[in-house]
Amino acid sequence: MSTMLSNFDTWKKFLSERVKAAKNLGMSEVTISKLAFEIGQFLDAKVDPKNDEERVLKELWDVADDSERHTIARMMVKLAEKQR
């Protein structure tokens, strides 16, 4: 996972593939966004940012309240969907 996180474009492609797979399994946008939020929580607690983009996301996540964090997670899903 650390190799994937070292390059933001690779990370976005990985997210895109996972969002596509989740949709193919019939998961709703709401469920996917909730999972993205949980992944964000995990990354914030356990993973050190590996590049400038991730550092900015972490700083935004750290100053955001819960509602704003859910918005960031939804935006990351949208960004991943754009990668297709």
Secondary structure, 3 states (H helix, E strand, C coil): CHHHHHCHHHHHHHHHHHHHHHHHCCCCHHHHHHHHHHHHHHHHHHCCCCCHHHHHHHHHHHHCCHHHHHHHHHHHHHHHHHCC
